[in-house]
Amino acid sequence: MSVSVIIPCYNVRDYVADTLNSLLRQTHPDWNAIVIDDGSTDGTAELVRDFTDPRIRLVRQANQGVSAARNHGVDLADGGSILFLDADDWLAPEALARMTATLASSRAQAVYGAFCFVTEDGSRVVSRKPGPFPEGDIIERLLVENLFANGGHLLISASAIRQIGLFRADLRFGEDWEYWCRLAASGTIATVAGPEPLLFVRQRGSGAYLRMATDPEAFTPCTQAIFDNPALRVRFGVERLPALRRRTDAENGWIVGRELVRHGRREAGLRALRRSFTRRPLPKRAILLLIAHILPILPESAARRIAGPFRRYAA
């Protein structure tokens, strides 16, 4: 199965070589990469041009945002499947082979699997997400919580993309989550077996997610766009959908609180965590909420061990 890898780029000269080199190391040879340079000013495009493999194609456009860049790539893609790979992440050598084999052997419209978060310099694994992951009809789970780090560990059949359309360029945050929800609402998603990571995701302090996830208002447009999908009203009904929306809002509030704590805005973060817990009091969240409150009074060594999701981002 052929794979078109769509890589939107904006000022990622320091990282994109790792991304492209990971493609050159793939054990699955039937791929092509469409690198959409979205108006970079740091020499990203010049660095990409240094890669002479004919499977790598560079396309430049004026800065329009990541969704417009991905959509441009979709328009140019000719593979039987499509992978949206961020330009600061990289794939394990067997990633495409494992994903294409799973997609070919399943009746699903997309497949995904394990991944890791790594430090910004790529030298150390911060956390592993080995699974198991939900599969099949995952739309209800996905509405409440974005299950994907990003599109780099989610291989989608080209026919599914033709069915669901393009990314919404009017959304500046959560545009990928809205797209995955449209995907999951239209069919099933399978999982790639095994705990070995397909994707390595850099945690960059300057990244859009880490910057915008501390703002409760940032979630509102994408959440509204998700729940405006007519397919969801048909699927869940007008009585059940508001309850799902409340669960989603509580989850978003927890994310805001967690990110505020991780960014050093502790008091605001604790308030957001308490509000989220009140809306959706889960047992695991009770333990995490307690940990968030007691971290400052613990010895430093103990705090490092149990900080978990509240640990500061490493450089």
C-alpha positions in Angstrom: 0.0 0.0 0.0 1.4 3.4 -1.0 1.5 6.2 1.6 1.5 9.9 1.0 3.1 11.6 4.0 2.0 15.2 4.3 4.4 17.4 6.4 3.3 21.0 7.1 6.3 23.2 8.0 6.7 26.6 9.6 10.1 27.6 10.9 11.3 24.1 11.8 14.8 24.2 10.3 16.2 22.7 13.6 13.9 19.7 13.5 12.7 18.8 10.0 15.9 16.9 9.0 15.2 14.3 11.7 11.6 14.0 10.3 12.8 13.4 6.8 15.6 11.1 7.8 13.1 9.0 9.6 11.3 8.5 6.3 14.4 7.6 4.5 15.0 4.8 7.1 11.5 3.3 6.6 11.5 -0.5 5.9 8.3 0.2 3.9 9.6 1.8 0.7 6.3 2.7 -1.0 5.9 6.2 0.3 6.1 9.8 -0.9 6.4 12.9 1.2 4.8 16.2 0.4 6.5 18.9 2.4 4.3 22.1 2.5 6.5 25.0 3.6 3.9 27.5 5.1 5.9 30.7 4.6 8.9 29.8 6.8 11.5 32.5 7.3 14.3 30.5 8.9 15.7 28.5 6.0 13.4 25.5 6.4 12.7 25.2 2.7 16.4 25.5 1.8 17.2 22.6 4.2 14.4 20.5 2.7 15.9 21.1 -0.8 19.1 19.4 0.4 17.2 16.1 0.5 17.6 14.6 -3.0 15.5 11.5 -2.7 12.8 11.9 -5.5 10.1 10.7 -3.1 10.4 14.0 -1.2 8.6 16.9 -2.8 8.8 20.5 -1.5 5.9 22.9 -2.1 6.0 26.5 -0.8 3.1 28.7 0.0 2.4 32.0 1.8 1.7 31.6 5.5 -1.9 30.4 5.9 -1.7 28.1 8.9 -1.3 24.4 9.5 -4.8 23.4 8.3 -4.3 25.1 4.9 -0.9 23.5 4.6 -2.4 20.0 5.3 -5.2 20.6 2.9 -2.8 21.7 0.2 -1.0 18.4 0.7 -4.2 16.4 0.5 -4.9 18.0 -2.9 -1.5 16.9 -4.1 -1.5 13.4 -2.5 -1.8 10.3 -4.7 -1.1 7.5 -2.2 -3.7 4.9 -1.2 -3.3 6.1 2.3 -2.3 9.4 4.0 -0.3 10.2 7.1 -0.1 13.7 8.6 3.3 14.0 10.1 4.4 17.0 12.1 7.7 18.5 11.0 9.3 18.3 14.4 8.5 14.6 15.1 9.9 11.4 13.6 8.8 7.9 12.8 10.2 4.6 14.0 11.8 2.7 11.1 9.0 0.0 11.0 6.2 2.5 11.5 4.8 2.7 7.9 5.3 -1.1 7.5 3.3 -1.8 10.6 0.6 0.7 9.9 0.1 -0.3 6.2 -0.1 -4.0 7.1 -2.7 -3.3 9.7 -4.8 -1.1 7.4 -4.6 -3.6 4.6 -5.7 -6.5 6.8 -8.5 -4.7 8.5 -11.8 -3.3 7.4 -11.1 -0.1 9.2 -10.7 3.3 7.5 -7.7 4.2 9.7 -5.2 2.7 12.1 -3.2 4.0 15.0 -0.8 2.8 17.6 1.8 3.4 20.3 3.9 6.6 20.6 6.4 8.4 22.9 6.8 11.9 24.0 10.5 13.1 24.0 12.3 16.1 25.2 12.7 19.1 22.8 16.2 18.1 21.9 15.1 14.6 21.2 17.6 13.0 23.5 15.3 11.5 26.1 11.9 9.8 26.3 9.6 11.7 28.7 6.7 9.3 28.6 5.5 6.2 26.7 2.0 5.6 25.5 2.2 1.8 24.6 -1.6 1.1 24.7 -3.8 -0.8 24.7 -5.9 1.8 22.8 -9.7 1.7 22.1 -10.6 0.6 18.6 -13.5 0.0 16.4 -16.3 2.5 17.0 -14.4 5.1 19.1 -16.4 8.2 18.4 -17.9 8.5 21.9 -14.5 8.1 23.6 -12.9 10.5 21.1 -15.5 13.2 21.8 -14.6 13.3 25.4 -10.8 13.0 25.0 -8.5 13.4 22.0 -6.8 9.9 21.9 -4.1 10.9 19.4 -0.9 12.8 20.0 -1.2 14.1 16.5 -1.6 12.6 13.0 1.8 11.0 12.9 0.7 7.7 14.3 -2.7 7.6 12.5 -2.7 6.2 9.0 -5.9 7.0 7.1 -7.2 5.5 3.8 -7.4 7.9 1.0 -11.0 6.9 0.4 -11.9 7.9 3.9 -10.3 11.3 3.4 -12.2 11.8 0.2 -15.4 11.1 2.2 -14.8 13.4 5.2 -13.2 16.3 3.4 -10.5 18.7 4.5 -9.3 20.3 7.7 -11.2 23.4 8.9 -8.8 26.3 8.2 -10.9 28.6 10.5 -9.9 26.7 13.6 -6.5 27.8 15.1 -6.5 25.2 17.9 -7.9 21.7 18.1 -8.4 21.6 14.3 -6.9 18.1 14.3 -9.2 16.8 17.0 -12.2 18.1 15.1 -10.9 16.2 12.0 -10.4 13.0 13.9 -13.9 13.2 15.3 -15.3 13.6 11.8 -13.2 10.6 10.8 -14.4 8.4 13.7 -18.0 9.4 13.2 -17.9 8.0 9.6 -16.4 4.6 10.3 -14.2 2.4 12.4 -10.5 2.8 13.5 -8.2 -0.2 14.2 -5.1 -0.4 16.3 -1.6 -1.5 15.4 -0.5 -4.4 17.6 2.4 -4.0 19.9 3.8 -1.5 22.5 6.7 -0.4 20.3 6.2 3.3 19.4 5.4 4.2 15.9 6.0 7.9 16.5 8.3 10.1 18.6 6.7 13.4 19.5 8.8 16.4 20.7 7.4 18.4 23.6 8.4 21.9 22.5 7.7 24.7 24.9 7.0 27.0 22.0 4.5 24.6 20.4 1.0 25.7 19.8 -0.5 23.0 22.0 1.6 23.8 25.0 1.0 27.5 24.5 -2.7 27.5 23.9 -3.8 24.7 26.2 -3.5 27.0 29.1 -6.4 29.2 27.7 -9.9 27.9 28.4 -11.3 30.0 25.5 -8.9 28.2 23.1 -11.0 25.1 23.3 -14.3 26.7 22.6 -14.3 27.0 18.8 -13.0 23.5 18.1 -15.4 22.0 20.7 -18.3 23.8 19.2 -17.3 22.7 15.7 -17.1 19.1 16.8 -20.6 19.1 18.4 -22.1 21.0 15.5 -21.5 17.9 13.3 -25.0 16.8 12.2 -23.9 13.2 12.2 -23.5 13.4 16.0 -27.0 14.5 16.5 -28.2 11.6 14.4 -26.0 9.2 16.3 -26.6 10.3 19.9 -29.8 12.2 19.7 -30.6 15.7 21.1 -31.0 14.3 24.6 -27.7 12.5 25.0 -25.4 14.9 23.1 -25.5 17.7 25.7 -24.4 15.2 28.4 -21.4 14.3 26.2 -20.6 17.9 25.7 -20.5 18.5 29.5 -18.1 15.6 29.8 -16.0 17.1 27.1 -16.0 20.5 28.7 -14.9 18.9 32.0 -12.0 17.1 30.3 -10.9 20.3 28.6 -11.0 22.1 31.9 -8.7 19.4 33.4 -6.3 19.8 30.5 -6.2 23.6 31.1 -5.5 23.1 34.8 -2.8 20.5 34.2 -1.0 22.7 31.7 -1.3 25.8 33.9 0.4 23.9 36.7 3.1 22.6 34.3 3.8 26.1 33.1 4.2 27.4 36.7 0.8 29.1 37.1 0.0 26.9 40.0 -2.9 28.7 41.7 -4.9 29.2 38.5 -4.2 25.6 37.6 -5.4 24.3 40.8 -8.7 26.3 40.5 -9.2 24.8 37.0 -8.5 21.3 38.2 -11.0 21.6 41.1 -13.7 23.0 38.8 -13.1 20.1 36.4 -13.2 17.5 39.2 -16.5 18.9 40.5 -18.0 18.5 37.0 -16.7 15.0 36.5 -15.4 13.4 39.8 -13.4 10.4 38.7 -11.5 8.3 41.3 -8.2 8.6 39.4 -8.7 12.4 39.2 -9.2 12.6 43.0 -5.7 11.1 43.5 -4.2 13.4 40.9 -5.9 16.4 42.4 -4.4 15.5 45.8 -1.0 15.1 44.2 -1.2 18.5 42.5 -2.0 20.2 45.9 0.7 18.5 47.9 3.6 18.7 45.5 5.1 21.9 47.0 5.4 20.5 50.5 7.1 17.3 49.4 10.9 16.8 49.4 12.2 17.5 45.9 13.1 13.9 45.2 9.6 12.7 46.1 8.0 15.4 44.1 9.9 14.4 41.0 8.8 10.8 41.4 5.1 11.4 41.7 4.6 14.6 39.7 3.3 12.6 36.8 1.2 14.8 34.4 2.1 17.9 36.4 5.9 17.6 35.7 7.4 20.6 34.1 8.3 20.3 30.4 11.9 19.3 29.9 14.2 21.1 27.5 
